[in-house]
Amino acid sequence: MNKIDSNKLRLHRRRRVRAKISGTKNIPRLCVFRSLRMLKAQVVDDVAMNTLVFVDTQKNKLKNDVSGAEKLGELVAKKCLEQKIEEIVFDRSGYRYHGKVKALADGARKGGLKF
């Protein structure tokens, strides 16, 4: 009997989504990474292959829960607005859009980013 590897399924969903979306200098991509210990978010320009903004819960001393994810989203929005980035494309990296991922997106919207 084969065991279903949930991370392999997530990576398959990630590849499928990334084939359809990409970030540019004007509208970069907000990419999310979620683990058991931390949550990371980075804003990427895929054309120039640059990371424009990077934040995570460990360096910013935020909890790895829904409220910490929302604060992290607001922090991403603040840093993006400092660099005059107002509009982004959201990349959930194959994770389901609920819980921490949704809270991060809502926090970024609350901070002033447009999706």
N, CA, C and O atoms as CSV, one atom per row, in Angstrom:
chain,resi,resn,atom,element,x,y,z
A,1,MET,N,N,0.837,-1.177,0.000
A,1,MET,CA,C,0.000,0.000,0.000
A,1,MET,C,C,0.887,1.247,0.000
A,1,MET,O,O,1.835,1.334,0.781
A,2,ASN,N,N,0.591,2.185,-0.849
A,2,ASN,CA,C,1.369,3.408,-0.950
A,2,ASN,C,C,0.879,4.447,0.047
A,2,ASN,O,O,-0.324,4.643,0.222
A,3,LYS,N,N,1.817,5.100,0.687
A,3,LYS,CA,C,1.480,6.161,1.614
A,3,LYS,C,C,1.471,7.481,0.847
A,3,LYS,O,O,2.389,7.758,0.076
A,4,ILE,N,N,0.450,8.283,1.054
A,4,ILE,CA,C,0.347,9.559,0.366
A,4,ILE,C,C,1.193,10.577,1.102
A,4,ILE,O,O,0.993,10.813,2.293
A,5,ASP,N,N,2.128,11.177,0.403
A,5,ASP,CA,C,3.007,12.189,0.988
A,5,ASP,C,C,2.375,13.555,0.741
A,5,ASP,O,O,2.284,14.010,-0.399
A,6,SER,N,N,1.942,14.200,1.816
A,6,SER,CA,C,1.231,15.467,1.674
A,6,SER,C,C,2.139,16.569,1.142
A,6,SER,O,O,1.670,17.469,0.446
A,7,ASN,N,N,3.432,16.511,1.460
A,7,ASN,CA,C,4.331,17.549,0.957
A,7,ASN,C,C,4.535,17.410,-0.552
A,7,ASN,O,O,4.651,18.418,-1.250
A,8,LYS,N,N,4.582,16.174,-1.067
A,8,LYS,CA,C,4.698,15.983,-2.512
A,8,LYS,C,C,3.465,16.533,-3.224
A,8,LYS,O,O,3.577,17.144,-4.287
A,9,LEU,N,N,2.294,16.315,-2.639
A,9,LEU,CA,C,1.071,16.852,-3.228
A,9,LEU,C,C,1.087,18.381,-3.213
A,9,LEU,O,O,0.654,19.019,-4.173
A,10,ARG,N,N,1.590,18.969,-2.117
A,10,ARG,CA,C,1.673,20.427,-2.019
A,10,ARG,C,C,2.630,20.981,-3.072
A,10,ARG,O,O,2.340,21.992,-3.711
A,11,LEU,N,N,3.770,20.316,-3.250
A,11,LEU,CA,C,4.733,20.775,-4.252
A,11,LEU,C,C,4.168,20.662,-5.661
A,11,LEU,O,O,4.460,21.498,-6.516
A,12,HIS,N,N,3.361,19.633,-5.909
A,12,HIS,CA,C,2.701,19.500,-7.207
A,12,HIS,C,C,1.730,20.655,-7.433
A,12,HIS,O,O,1.695,21.236,-8.518
A,13,ARG,N,N,0.931,20.993,-6.399
A,13,ARG,CA,C,0.017,22.146,-6.511
A,13,ARG,C,C,0.803,23.437,-6.717
A,13,ARG,O,O,0.384,24.314,-7.472
A,14,ARG,N,N,1.951,23.547,-6.037
A,14,ARG,CA,C,2.780,24.748,-6.152
A,14,ARG,C,C,3.273,24.930,-7.584
A,14,ARG,O,O,3.206,26.033,-8.128
A,15,ARG,N,N,3.768,23.854,-8.197
A,15,ARG,CA,C,4.242,23.938,-9.581
A,15,ARG,C,C,3.113,24.310,-10.537
A,15,ARG,O,O,3.311,25.087,-11.471
A,16,ARG,N,N,1.938,23.755,-10.299
A,16,ARG,CA,C,0.799,24.033,-11.168
A,16,ARG,C,C,0.404,25.507,-11.079
A,16,ARG,O,O,0.099,26.131,-12.095
A,17,VAL,N,N,0.409,26.061,-9.871
A,17,VAL,CA,C,0.043,27.466,-9.697
A,17,VAL,C,C,1.123,28.385,-10.250
A,17,VAL,O,O,0.817,29.395,-10.884
A,18,ARG,N,N,2.409,28.034,-10.009
A,18,ARG,CA,C,3.502,28.888,-10.454
A,18,ARG,C,C,3.617,28.936,-11.975
A,18,ARG,O,O,4.209,29.869,-12.517
A,19,ALA,N,N,3.066,27.956,-12.661
A,19,ALA,CA,C,3.067,27.989,-14.116
A,19,ALA,C,C,2.155,29.093,-14.633
A,19,ALA,O,O,2.305,29.547,-15.768
A,20,LYS,N,N,1.208,29.525,-13.803
A,20,LYS,CA,C,0.220,30.512,-14.235
A,20,LYS,C,C,0.511,31.911,-13.740
A,20,LYS,O,O,0.087,32.877,-14.375
A,21,ILE,N,N,1.228,32.062,-12.618
A,21,ILE,CA,C,1.481,33.398,-12.078
A,21,ILE,C,C,2.974,33.665,-11.988
A,21,ILE,O,O,3.769,32.747,-11.792
A,22,SER,N,N,3.344,34.922,-12.133
A,22,SER,CA,C,4.721,35.352,-11.916
A,22,SER,C,C,4.696,36.828,-11.567
A,22,SER,O,O,3.751,37.545,-11.897
A,23,GLY,N,N,5.739,37.268,-10.902
A,23,GLY,CA,C,5.819,38.653,-10.472
A,23,GLY,C,C,6.705,39.465,-11.382
A,23,GLY,O,O,7.676,38.954,-11.940
A,24,THR,N,N,6.370,40.724,-11.531
A,24,THR,CA,C,7.185,41.656,-12.298
A,24,THR,C,C,7.648,42.775,-11.374
A,24,THR,O,O,7.333,42.770,-10.184
A,25,LYS,N,N,8.388,43.728,-11.912
A,25,LYS,CA,C,8.848,44.835,-11.084
A,25,LYS,C,C,7.674,45.684,-10.621
A,25,LYS,O,O,7.675,46.166,-9.488
A,26,ASN,N,N,6.667,45.877,-11.481
A,26,ASN,CA,C,5.504,46.691,-11.119
A,26,ASN,C,C,4.533,45.941,-10.207
A,26,ASN,O,O,3.987,46.515,-9.265
A,27,ILE,N,N,4.326,44.677,-10.492
A,27,ILE,CA,C,3.416,43.848,-9.685
A,27,ILE,C,C,4.170,42.589,-9.268
A,27,ILE,O,O,4.076,41.567,-9.948
A,28,PRO,N,N,4.924,42.642,-8.151
A,28,PRO,CA,C,5.686,41.470,-7.717
A,28,PRO,C,C,4.804,40.408,-7.075
A,28,PRO,O,O,3.613,40.619,-6.846
A,29,ARG,N,N,5.411,39.272,-6.793
A,29,ARG,CA,C,4.708,38.113,-6.244
A,29,ARG,C,C,5.013,38.006,-4.749
A,29,ARG,O,O,6.175,38.032,-4.343
A,30,LEU,N,N,3.953,37.885,-3.929
A,30,LEU,CA,C,4.106,37.648,-2.496
A,30,LEU,C,C,4.044,36.152,-2.258
A,30,LEU,O,O,2.982,35.544,-2.392
A,31,CYS,N,N,5.171,35.555,-1.907
A,31,CYS,CA,C,5.293,34.119,-1.726
A,31,CYS,C,C,5.311,33.796,-0.239
A,31,CYS,O,O,5.970,34.486,0.539
A,32,VAL,N,N,4.592,32.750,0.159
A,32,VAL,CA,C,4.453,32.365,1.557
A,32,VAL,C,C,5.092,30.995,1.765
A,32,VAL,O,O,4.929,30.095,0.941
A,33,PHE,N,N,5.822,30.842,2.873
A,33,PHE,CA,C,6.321,29.541,3.292
A,33,PHE,C,C,5.899,29.320,4.733
A,33,PHE,O,O,6.093,30.183,5.589
A,34,ARG,N,N,5.327,28.168,4.990
A,34,ARG,CA,C,4.805,27.854,6.311
A,34,ARG,C,C,5.473,26.580,6.810
A,34,ARG,O,O,5.543,25.586,6.087
A,35,SER,N,N,5.963,26.611,8.044
A,35,SER,CA,C,6.504,25.414,8.655
A,35,SER,C,C,5.943,25.293,10.059
A,35,SER,O,O,5.133,26.118,10.480
A,36,LEU,N,N,6.367,24.279,10.777
A,36,LEU,CA,C,5.882,24.107,12.138
A,36,LEU,C,C,6.465,25.144,13.092
A,36,LEU,O,O,5.862,25.444,14.122
A,37,ARG,N,N,7.621,25.689,12.763
A,37,ARG,CA,C,8.285,26.635,13.654
A,37,ARG,C,C,8.118,28.090,13.257
A,37,ARG,O,O,8.144,28.968,14.119
A,38,MET,N,N,7.948,28.364,11.973
A,38,MET,CA,C,7.908,29.756,11.531
A,38,MET,C,C,7.063,29.934,10.284
A,38,MET,O,O,6.645,28.974,9.637
A,39,LEU,N,N,6.833,31.186,9.977
A,39,LEU,CA,C,6.123,31.583,8.773
A,39,LEU,C,C,6.988,32.620,8.083
A,39,LEU,O,O,7.452,33.565,8.721
A,40,LYS,N,N,7.212,32.455,6.788
A,40,LYS,CA,C,8.043,33.381,6.028
A,40,LYS,C,C,7.227,33.953,4.883
A,40,LYS,O,O,6.362,33.282,4.320
A,41,ALA,N,N,7.513,35.189,4.552
A,41,ALA,CA,C,6.881,35.829,3.396
A,41,ALA,C,C,7.938,36.650,2.681
A,41,ALA,O,O,8.733,37.349,3.309
A,42,GLN,N,N,7.935,36.557,1.358
A,42,GLN,CA,C,8.860,37.371,0.589
A,42,GLN,C,C,8.171,37.880,-0.658
A,42,GLN,O,O,7.318,37.213,-1.243
A,43,VAL,N,N,8.562,39.070,-1.045
A,43,VAL,CA,C,8.035,39.698,-2.252
A,43,VAL,C,C,9.130,39.587,-3.301
A,43,VAL,O,O,10.251,40.051,-3.092
A,44,VAL,N,N,8.796,38.966,-4.438
A,44,VAL,CA,C,9.792,38.580,-5.431
A,44,VAL,C,C,9.465,39.192,-6.790
A,44,VAL,O,O,8.312,39.213,-7.221
A,45,ASP,N,N,10.510,39.688,-7.454
A,45,ASP,CA,C,10.429,40.099,-8.850
A,45,ASP,C,C,10.992,38.941,-9.667
A,45,ASP,O,O,12.207,38.746,-9.702
A,46,ASP,N,N,10.124,38.167,-10.325
A,46,ASP,CA,C,10.547,36.972,-11.043
A,46,ASP,C,C,11.314,37.279,-12.320
A,46,ASP,O,O,12.101,36.448,-12.774
A,47,VAL,N,N,11.105,38.444,-12.907
A,47,VAL,CA,C,11.800,38.791,-14.146
A,47,VAL,C,C,13.285,39.021,-13.866
A,47,VAL,O,O,14.141,38.467,-14.555
A,48,ALA,N,N,13.590,39.836,-12.857
A,48,ALA,CA,C,14.975,40.120,-12.492
A,48,ALA,C,C,15.528,39.121,-11.476
A,48,ALA,O,O,16.711,39.176,-11.141
A,49,MET,N,N,14.687,38.213,-10.983
A,49,MET,CA,C,15.045,37.213,-9.983
A,49,MET,C,C,15.628,37.864,-8.725
A,49,MET,O,O,16.702,37.487,-8.255
A,50,ASN,N,N,14.892,38.854,-8.187
A,50,ASN,CA,C,15.298,39.555,-6.978
A,50,ASN,C,C,14.239,39.390,-5.909
A,50,ASN,O,O,13.043,39.351,-6.195
A,51,THR,N,N,14.699,39.295,-4.671
A,51,THR,CA,C,13.798,39.358,-3.527
A,51,THR,C,C,13.766,40.805,-3.077
A,51,THR,O,O,14.793,41.362,-2.688
A,52,LEU,N,N,12.593,41.416,-3.129
A,52,LEU,CA,C,12.459,42.829,-2.793
A,52,LEU,C,C,12.241,43.040,-1.304
A,52,LEU,O,O,12.801,43.967,-0.720
A,53,VAL,N,N,11.420,42.178,-0.677
A,53,VAL,CA,C,11.109,42.280,0.745
A,53,VAL,C,C,11.092,40.871,1.322
A,53,VAL,O,O,10.577,39.945,0.695
A,54,PHE,N,N,11.662,40.707,2.529
A,54,PHE,CA,C,11.630,39.421,3.204
A,54,PHE,C,C,11.342,39.644,4.682
A,54,PHE,O,O,11.992,40.465,5.330
A,55,VAL,N,N,10.368,38.913,5.213
A,55,VAL,CA,C,10.063,38.951,6.647
A,55,VAL,C,C,9.738,37.532,7.109
A,55,VAL,O,O,9.255,36.707,6.334
A,56,ASP,N,N,10.014,37.263,8.391
A,56,ASP,CA,C,9.609,35.993,8.979
A,56,ASP,C,C,9.266,36.203,10.444
A,56,ASP,O,O,9.557,37.252,11.018
A,57,THR,N,N,8.650,35.206,11.036
A,57,THR,CA,C,8.166,35.355,12.402
A,57,THR,C,C,9.290,35.275,13.419
A,57,THR,O,O,9.165,35.861,14.495
A,58,GLN,N,N,10.381,34.579,13.131
A,58,GLN,CA,C,11.455,34.433,14.116
A,58,GLN,C,C,12.237,35.723,14.304
A,58,GLN,O,O,12.460,36.147,15.438
A,59,LYS,N,N,12.657,36.355,13.215
A,59,LYS,CA,C,13.457,37.578,13.336
A,59,LYS,C,C,12.646,38.737,13.891
A,59,LYS,O,O,13.191,39.631,14.539
A,60,ASN,N,N,11.349,38.719,13.637
A,60,ASN,CA,C,10.491,39.806,14.108
A,60,ASN,C,C,9.829,39.482,15.443
A,60,ASN,O,O,8.988,40.240,15.926
A,61,LYS,N,N,10.214,38.350,16.038
A,61,LYS,CA,C,9.731,37.918,17.350
A,61,LYS,C,C,8.203,37.892,17.436
A,61,LYS,O,O,7.604,38.412,18.378
A,62,LEU,N,N,7.597,37.276,16.429
A,62,LEU,CA,C,6.153,37.092,16.397
A,62,LEU,C,C,5.846,35.622,16.658
A,62,LEU,O,O,6.667,34.746,16.385
A,63,LYS,N,N,4.673,35.367,17.183
A,63,LYS,CA,C,4.257,33.981,17.421
A,63,LYS,C,C,3.878,33.323,16.101
A,63,LYS,O,O,3.453,33.989,15.157
A,64,ASN,N,N,4.036,32.024,16.053
A,64,ASN,CA,C,3.683,31.263,14.858
A,64,ASN,C,C,2.241,30.790,14.979
A,64,ASN,O,O,1.968,29.593,15.066
A,65,ASP,N,N,1.322,31.758,14.983
A,65,ASP,CA,C,-0.102,31.448,15.029
A,65,ASP,C,C,-0.831,32.428,14.120
A,65,ASP,O,O,-0.200,33.206,13.404
A,66,VAL,N,N,-2.147,32.390,14.147
A,66,VAL,CA,C,-2.947,33.210,13.231
A,66,VAL,C,C,-2.738,34.697,13.500
A,66,VAL,O,O,-2.620,35.477,12.556
A,67,SER,N,N,-2.689,35.104,14.763
A,67,SER,CA,C,-2.494,36.529,15.061
A,67,SER,C,C,-1.095,36.989,14.652
A,67,SER,O,O,-0.930,38.113,14.179
A,68,GLY,N,N,-0.095,36.139,14.828
A,68,GLY,CA,C,1.256,36.471,14.379
A,68,GLY,C,C,1.336,36.564,12.866
A,68,GLY,O,O,2.068,37.397,12.330
A,69,ALA,N,N,0.587,35.713,12.173
A,69,ALA,CA,C,0.562,35.750,10.711
A,69,ALA,C,C,-0.063,37.046,10.212
A,69,ALA,O,O,0.392,37.622,9.224
A,70,GLU,N,N,-1.102,37.499,10.895
A,70,GLU,CA,C,-1.734,38.755,10.486
A,70,GLU,C,C,-0.778,39.932,10.696
A,70,GLU,O,O,-0.699,40.828,9.856
A,71,LYS,N,N,-0.059,39.926,11.809
A,71,LYS,CA,C,0.930,40.984,12.065
A,71,LYS,C,C,2.058,40.928,11.037
A,71,LYS,O,O,2.572,41.962,10.611
A,72,LEU,N,N,2.437,39.716,10.646
A,72,LEU,CA,C,3.467,39.549,9.631
A,72,LEU,C,C,2.999,40.116,8.289
A,72,LEU,O,O,3.782,40.735,7.567
A,73,GLY,N,N,1.726,39.905,7.956
A,73,GLY,CA,C,1.172,40.476,6.728
A,73,GLY,C,C,1.180,41.993,6.751
A,73,GLY,O,O,1.470,42.632,5.740
A,74,GLU,N,N,0.861,42.571,7.902
A,74,GLU,CA,C,0.899,44.028,8.022
A,74,GLU,C,C,2.330,44.550,7.890
A,74,GLU,O,O,2.556,45.620,7.325
A,75,LEU,N,N,3.291,43.792,8.414
A,75,LEU,CA,C,4.694,44.178,8.306
A,75,LEU,C,C,5.171,44.110,6.864
A,75,LEU,O,O,5.922,44.975,6.414
A,76,VAL,N,N,4.736,43.086,6.136
A,76,VAL,CA,C,5.073,42.979,4.712
A,76,VAL,C,C,4.516,44.182,3.959
A,76,VAL,O,O,5.203,44.776,3.129
A,77,ALA,N,N,3.274,44.536,4.253
A,77,ALA,CA,C,2.640,45.667,3.572
A,77,ALA,C,C,3.384,46.957,3.873
A,77,ALA,O,O,3.579,47.785,2.983
A,78,LYS,N,N,3.796,47.132,5.103
A,78,LYS,CA,C,4.526,48.344,5.493
A,78,LYS,C,C,5.839,48.454,4.727
A,78,LYS,O,O,6.177,49.517,4.206
A,79,LYS,N,N,6.582,47.336,4.661
A,79,LYS,CA,C,7.859,47.353,3.950
A,79,LYS,C,C,7.670,47.539,2.447
A,79,LYS,O,O,8.487,48.182,1.788
A,80,CYS,N,N,6.591,46.976,1.910
A,80,CYS,CA,C,6.313,47.142,0.478
A,80,CYS,C,C,5.956,48.588,0.158
A,80,CYS,O,O,6.417,49.141,-0.840
A,81,LEU,N,N,5.143,49.191,1.000
A,81,LEU,CA,C,4.752,50.574,0.754
A,81,LEU,C,C,5.943,51.514,0.886
A,81,LEU,O,O,5.972,52.554,0.229
A,82,GLU,N,N,6.935,51.175,1.726
A,82,GLU,CA,C,8.160,51.973,1.809
A,82,GLU,C,C,8.929,51.933,0.494
A,82,GLU,O,O,9.592,52.904,0.132
A,83,GLN,N,N,8.843,50.810,-0.223
A,83,GLN,CA,C,9.515,50.668,-1.518
A,83,GLN,C,C,8.594,51.027,-2.680
A,83,GLN,O,O,8.919,50.760,-3.837
A,84,LYS,N,N,7.457,51.626,-2.378
A,84,LYS,CA,C,6.472,52.075,-3.369
A,84,LYS,C,C,5.881,50.923,-4.174
A,84,LYS,O,O,5.623,51.056,-5.370
A,85,ILE,N,N,5.669,49.790,-3.504
A,85,ILE,CA,C,4.978,48.649,-4.103
A,85,ILE,C,C,3.576,48.646,-3.511
A,85,ILE,O,O,3.405,48.472,-2.304
A,86,GLU,N,N,2.572,48.840,-4.365
A,86,GLU,CA,C,1.197,48.928,-3.885
A,86,GLU,C,C,0.346,47.740,-4.300
A,86,GLU,O,O,-0.666,47.445,-3.665
A,87,GLU,N,N,0.754,47.056,-5.366
A,87,GLU,CA,C,-0.044,45.950,-5.893
A,87,GLU,C,C,0.843,44.722,-6.030
A,87,GLU,O,O,1.981,44.812,-6.492
A,88,ILE,N,N,0.301,43.551,-5.616
A,88,ILE,CA,C,1.060,42.309,-5.675
A,88,ILE,C,C,0.187,41.177,-6.206
A,88,ILE,O,O,-1.030,41.312,-6.334
A,89,VAL,N,N,0.841,40.060,-6.510
A,89,VAL,CA,C,0.169,38.809,-6.847
A,89,VAL,C,C,0.448,37.860,-5.689
A,89,VAL,O,O,1.601,37.703,-5.288
A,90,PHE,N,N,-0.580,37.229,-5.149
A,90,PHE,CA,C,-0.422,36.376,-3.976
A,90,PHE,C,C,-0.159,34.945,-4.398
A,90,PHE,O,O,-0.932,34.364,-5.160
A,91,ASP,N,N,0.935,34.372,-3.903
A,91,ASP,CA,C,1.310,32.980,-4.168
A,91,ASP,C,C,1.260,32.217,-2.851
A,91,ASP,O,O,2.095,32.436,-1.974
A,92,ARG,N,N,0.295,31.332,-2.710
A,92,ARG,CA,C,0.123,30.606,-1.447
A,92,ARG,C,C,0.993,29.367,-1.375
A,92,ARG,O,O,0.949,28.647,-0.377
A,93,SER,N,N,1.781,29.099,-2.402
A,93,SER,CA,C,2.761,28.002,-2.444
A,93,SER,C,C,2.143,26.627,-2.237
A,93,SER,O,O,2.782,25.748,-1.660
A,94,GLY,N,N,0.941,26.428,-2.688
A,94,GLY,CA,C,0.306,25.120,-2.600
A,94,GLY,C,C,-0.410,24.858,-1.288
A,94,GLY,O,O,-1.056,23.820,-1.141
A,95,TYR,N,N,-0.312,25.780,-0.322
A,95,TYR,CA,C,-1.024,25.613,0.942
A,95,TYR,C,C,-2.485,25.991,0.747
A,95,TYR,O,O,-2.820,26.799,-0.120
A,96,ARG,N,N,-3.354,25.394,1.567
A,96,ARG,CA,C,-4.762,25.766,1.498
A,96,ARG,C,C,-4.939,27.190,1.998
A,96,ARG,O,O,-4.220,27.632,2.895
A,97,TYR,N,N,-5.889,27.907,1.424
A,97,TYR,CA,C,-6.117,29.312,1.776
A,97,TYR,C,C,-7.030,29.358,3.001
A,97,TYR,O,O,-8.223,29.639,2.891
A,98,HIS,N,N,-6.451,29.079,4.161
A,98,HIS,CA,C,-7.164,29.196,5.423
A,98,HIS,C,C,-6.126,29.296,6.527
A,98,HIS,O,O,-4.943,29.057,6.285
A,99,GLY,N,N,-6.539,29.638,7.708
A,99,GLY,CA,C,-5.631,29.695,8.846
A,99,GLY,C,C,-4.578,30.775,8.693
A,99,GLY,O,O,-4.895,31.935,8.430
A,100,LYS,N,N,-3.320,30.384,8.861
A,100,LYS,CA,C,-2.211,31.334,8.848
A,100,LYS,C,C,-2.030,31.996,7.486
A,100,LYS,O,O,-1.727,33.187,7.412
A,101,VAL,N,N,-2.212,31.236,6.414
A,101,VAL,CA,C,-2.022,31.787,5.068
A,101,VAL,C,C,-3.075,32.860,4.795
A,101,VAL,O,O,-2.757,33.921,4.259
A,102,LYS,N,N,-4.307,32.590,5.156
A,102,LYS,CA,C,-5.368,33.566,4.965
A,102,LYS,C,C,-5.150,34.786,5.862
A,102,LYS,O,O,-5.382,35.916,5.433
A,103,ALA,N,N,-4.707,34.566,7.102
A,103,ALA,CA,C,-4.458,35.676,8.027
A,103,ALA,C,C,-3.339,36.569,7.501
A,103,ALA,O,O,-3.418,37.792,7.620
A,104,LEU,N,N,-2.297,35.974,6.919
A,104,LEU,CA,C,-1.221,36.765,6.339
A,104,LEU,C,C,-1.738,37.618,5.190
A,104,LEU,O,O,-1.400,38.797,5.092
A,105,ALA,N,N,-2.559,37.030,4.318
A,105,ALA,CA,C,-3.124,37.777,3.194
A,105,ALA,C,C,-4.039,38.898,3.679
A,105,ALA,O,O,-4.007,40.006,3.143
A,106,ASP,N,N,-4.854,38.609,4.691
A,106,ASP,CA,C,-5.743,39.638,5.232
A,106,ASP,C,C,-4.948,40.770,5.887
A,106,ASP,O,O,-5.317,41.938,5.766
A,107,GLY,N,N,-3.866,40.428,6.574
A,107,GLY,CA,C,-3.021,41.443,7.180
A,107,GLY,C,C,-2.349,42.321,6.138
A,107,GLY,O,O,-2.202,43.527,6.338
A,108,ALA,N,N,-1.941,41.718,5.025
A,108,ALA,CA,C,-1.330,42.499,3.950
A,108,ALA,C,C,-2.355,43.441,3.314
A,108,ALA,O,O,-2.034,44.585,2.993
A,109,ARG,N,N,-3.578,42.963,3.133
A,109,ARG,CA,C,-4.638,43.839,2.613
A,109,ARG,C,C,-4.934,44.956,3.579
A,109,ARG,O,O,-5.123,46.105,3.177
A,110,LYS,N,N,-4.976,44.615,4.882
A,110,LYS,CA,C,-5.243,45.611,5.917
A,110,LYS,C,C,-4.143,46.672,5.956
A,110,LYS,O,O,-4.400,47.839,6.254
A,111,GLY,N,N,-2.906,46.246,5.649
A,111,GLY,CA,C,-1.778,47.163,5.622
A,111,GLY,C,C,-1.738,48.070,4.414
A,111,GLY,O,O,-0.979,49.039,4.394
A,112,GLY,N,N,-2.555,47.771,3.387
A,112,GLY,CA,C,-2.653,48.666,2.236
A,112,GLY,C,C,-2.254,48.075,0.909
A,112,GLY,O,O,-2.233,48.797,-0.089
A,113,LEU,N,N,-1.930,46.780,0.845
A,113,LEU,CA,C,-1.584,46.169,-0.439
A,113,LEU,C,C,-2.847,45.757,-1.185
A,113,LEU,O,O,-3.854,45.398,-0.576
A,114,LYS,N,N,-2.778,45.815,-2.508
A,114,LYS,CA,C,-3.871,45.380,-3.364
A,114,LYS,C,C,-3.467,44.094,-4.045
A,114,LYS,O,O,-2.350,43.970,-4.548
A,115,PHE,N,N,-4.391,43.121,-4.059
A,115,PHE,CA,C,-4.126,41.827,-4.692
A,115,PHE,C,C,-4.791,41.796,-6.035
A,115,PHE,O,O,-4.698,40.797,-6.747
